[in-house]
Amino acid sequence: MSSHYTLADLVLRFGGTVQGDAQTQVSQIASLLQADEQELSFLTNEKLRGQLASSRAAAFILAPNMADATDKPRIISANPYAYFARVSALFNPPPESEPGIGPGAIVHPTAQLGADVRIASNAVIERDVVIGEGARVGAGAVIGAGTVIGNQALIYANVTIYHRCVIGDRVILHSGCVIGSDGFGLALEAGRWIKIPQIGRVVIGDDVEIGANTTVDRGALDDTLIHDGVKLDNLIQIAHNVHIGAHTAIAACAGIAGSAHIGAHCTLGGASMIFGHIEIADHVNISTNTLITKSLPKAGTYTSATPFVEHSVWLKNSVHMRHLDSMAKRLRALEKKLEAQEKD
């Protein structure tokens, strides 16, 4: 059950200002349409302003330009969405796990566990693992030999971390993700593939979150690096020797090929694809379904995905696409003829 907080309590914790009764109590956060008289709601899209009047919420989080949109108590914040995120985290902390080591868990005698580490049933902690204070390891998780996990890390059930990886403080790894698996390193000899041992590590900074069933391959020689504050959605493939800069966010089903370097504060849309051995500058935004085949040295937004059309229209357009080169040549020839006529 969520605790009750007054608006004054929340402002004391997170800043902002209160308009209306600062002693209004709220116990949870909810959408405008679903909130009840005990809940706090928020508005970030001015197009939904009309929903304030019909919302039953006890109070709202609003931007300064909408401070007068309601007479109900409200917290005024320059960034209502971020404020909502912080309040929601306060009301909805991660579920508590059982203290100590659960039944069936295997912890190697050489492993070092910090204070208040909790390891759930059937987890496996291999030799020379170091786990920081307050970390949580879920049921069935496997932590490979020599791995270091930071303080307050949250490793959900059935996560696999291979040997010698480094996981920072307050990292969250969701179920099914795999950290440190071998990169796709192969050499061709006489028509057959020879496996190249992947001897690097995966090194993950602080405050990183990695979604369910996302994979991060270890480096072939040097390390794969995920810097502080990176957020990775579900079902992403990060190949060997990739570097992802601080506070970059990547949506589901993206794929990043080996040795690509992505800058800080970037965003990659869902199903975007990044070629290997290229560099992407800081503050680059890549749209969903976009294929990046060369380095992007300048900040900005890049898009290659074409909008969908009816299949019959697509068939006609695809025919024209096949003839673009010959059409361009004919166009250039016509331009030359026109230039010649204008000179005569």
N, C-alpha and C positions, 0 to 999 in steps of 0.2 A: 504494500500500500504506500502510495506517495505521501510524503510529508506535506504539511501546509506551510506556505510562505506568504507573507504580505508583500505588496508591491514595494514597500520601503525596504524589506529584506533583500529583494532581488536587485534593487538599485544600489544598495550598499555593496553587494557582491560584484555586480556586472556594470555599474555605471548607468548613464542615462538620467532622465528626470521623470517625475511623476506629475501628471495632471489629474486632478480629481482626488478621491479618497485614497491616500497612500496606505491605509490600514486594510484595504481590501485583500482578502485571503484567497489564494488559488492553490490547487492541489495537483494540477496536471496541465499539460498544454495540448491544444486540439485545433483542428481546422475551424474556419469561421462557421461553416454549416453544421458541424458536428459538436461543437463545444457546448457544455452546459454551464449552469450558474456557478459551478466550482472551478471552472477552467479558464485558462488564459489562452487567447488566440493572437494571431498576428496577421498583418497585411503588408505585402511587398509589391503587389501589382495594383496600380491605381485603377485599372479597369474593373476590379472587384470591389471598389469602394462602396457600391450600393449594398453589398452583403453585410456591411457593418450594422445597418439598421435592423436587420432581421436576425442577427446572431444573438444567441442567448449567453454568450461568454460573459464572465464576470468582469473581464478587463482585456485590453488589447496592447500589443506592441506595434507602434506606428512610427513612420518617418516624420521629421519635422514639418514637411509640407502637407501632411494629413493630420496634424495635431488637432485641428478643429472639426474633423469629420464625424465625431461622435461626442456625446456628453458623458459617456461611461468613463470610468477610471482608465487611464492608459499610461504606458511607459513610452517615452519619446526617445528614440535612438536613431543615430545616423545610419545604422545598418540593421534594420529589423530582422533580416533573415539570419545574420550571424548571432544576434541577440537571442532569437528563437532557438538556435542550435545550442547555445550555452545553457539556456533555461531547461531545454529538453534533456540535456545530459545531467543536469542537477536532479531532475525528477525521475530519470530513468537510468540509473547506474547499471553496469553489467551485473548479471546474476552472481550471487555469492557462491563460491565453490567450497567444498568441505575442506577444513584445515588438514594439514599433514599430507601423507602419502596414502592414496586409495588402495583398496584391495586389488591384487593382481598386477600392480605397477612394479616395474623392475628398474631399480636405480643402482648403477654400478658403484662399487665402493669408492672409486676415485673421483666421482662426481662431487662438486662443491655446490651446495644449496644455500642461498642467502636466507635471512630471517623471513619468516612468514611465507615461504614458497609453498604452493599448493599443487600437488600432482594427482590427477584423477586416475581412476581405475584403468589398468591395462596400458598405461603409458610406458614407454621404454626410454630411459635416460642412459646413454652409453658412456664409455670410459672418458674421463677427463673433461666432461661437460661442466661448465660454470653457469649457474643460473642466479641472477641478481635478486635483491630483496623484493618481496611482494609479488613476484611473478606467478602466473597461473598457467599450468599445462593441462590441457583437456584430455579426456578419455581417448585412449588409443593413439595419442600422438607419439611420434618417434623423433628423438633428438640425437643426431649422429655424434660420433666421437669427436672430442675437441671443440665442439661448438660453444660459443659464448653468447648468453642471452642476458640482456640488460634488466634493470630494475623495472618493476611494474609492467612487464610485458604480459600480454594476454595471448596465449596460444590455444586456439580452440581445438575441439576434438578432431582426430584423424589428420592433423597436419604432419607433414614429413619434412624435417630439416636434416639434410645430409651433413657429413662430417666437415669440421673446421669452418663452419659459417659463423658470422658475427651478426648478432641481432641487437639493435640499440634499445635504449630505454623507452618504455611506454609504447612499444610496437604492438600492433594488433594483427594477428595472422588468422584468417578465417578458415573454416573447415575445408579440407581437401587441397589446400594450396601446398605446393612442393617447392622448397627452397634448396638450391644447390645441386640439382640433378645435372647430369653431364650435358654439356653443349653438343651441338650437332657438328662434331669435328671429325672429318674423314679425309683420307688421302687415297687417290686412285692409283693403282699399280696393276698393270697387266689385266685390266678389265675387272679388277676386284677392289672392293673398298677395305681400307685398313683403318681401324679405329685409332684416333689420336687421343691419348689420355688427357683428360681435362683436370689440370693440376692447380688452377686458381681457386678462389673462394667466391662466395657471395657475401658482401659486406653491406649491411642495412643500417642506416642512421636512426636517429631518435624520432619518435612521433610519426612513424610510417604506418600506414594501414594497407594491407594486401587482401584482396577479396577471395571468395571461395573459388577453388579450382584454378587459380592463377599459378603459373609456373615461372620460376626465375632460375635460369641455368647458371652454373658456376663458370668462372672464366677458364679459357683454354690454358693460358699462361698467367696473365694478369687477372685481377679480380673483377667481377661484376659489381658495380657500385650503385646503390640506391640511396640518395642523400636524404637529409633530414626533411621531414614533413611531406614526403611524397605520398600520394593517395592513388592506389591501383584498384580498379573495379574487379569484378569476377571475370574469369575466363580470358585472361590476358597471357600472352606468351612473351617473355623477356629472354632473349637469347644470350649466349656467352659474351662476356666483355662489354656488355652494354653499360653506359653511364647515364643515369637519370638525375638531373639537377634538382636542387632543393625546391620543395613546395610545388612540384609539377603534379598534375592530376590527369589520369588516363582512364577513359571509359571502357566498358566491357568489349571483349572480342577483338581488341587491338592486337597487332603483332609487330614486334620490333626485332629486326634481324641483327646478327652478330656484329659487335663493335660499333654500333650506332651510338652517338653521343647526343643526348637531348638536354637542352639547357634548363635553367631554373625558371619557375613560375610559368611553365608552359601548360597548355591543355591540349589533349588529343581526344578527338571524338570517337564514338563507338565504331569498331570495325575499321579504323584507320590502319594503314600499313606503312611501315618505315623500312626502307632498304638498309642493308648493312654498310658499315664503314662510311657513314655520312655524319655530318655535324649539324645540329639544329640550334640556333641561337636562343638566348633567354627571351621570354615573353612572346613566344610563338604560339598561335592558336591554330590547330589543324582540325578541319571540319570532319564530320562523320563520313566514313567510307572513302576517305581521301588516301591516295597512294602517293607517297613521297619518295622520289627516286634519286634525288640529289640534295646536296647540302643547302640549308636555308640560313644564310649568314645574317639576315636582317629580321628584326621583330615584325610581327604582323599576323594577319589571318590568311590561311592558304586553303583553297578548296579545289577539288577535282571531280567530285561526284556529280553526275548528271541527274537531273530530276526524272522521276518515272513518268511514263506516258502509256497510253493504251498500246497493246501489243501490235495492233495493225499499223499504228503510227511509227512505232519503233522499227518495224520491219522496213518501212519506206525510208526512214532516216538511216538505217544501217546500210542500205543499198547506196545512198548518196555518200556515206562515209567512206565506202570502198573506192569511190571515184574522186575523192578530194584532191589527191595529188595531180591527177590528169586535169581536173578542173582548174586547179591553181596554175598549171602550165599554160592552159588555153587562155586564162585570164591575163597572165603576164604577156602573152603574145598579142592579145587584143589591145592591151595598154600601150605596147610598143607601136602598133599600127596607128593608134589614135595620136600618139606623140608625133609620129612621122607626118600624119596628115595636118596637124596643127602647125608644123614647121613649114609645110609647102605653101 
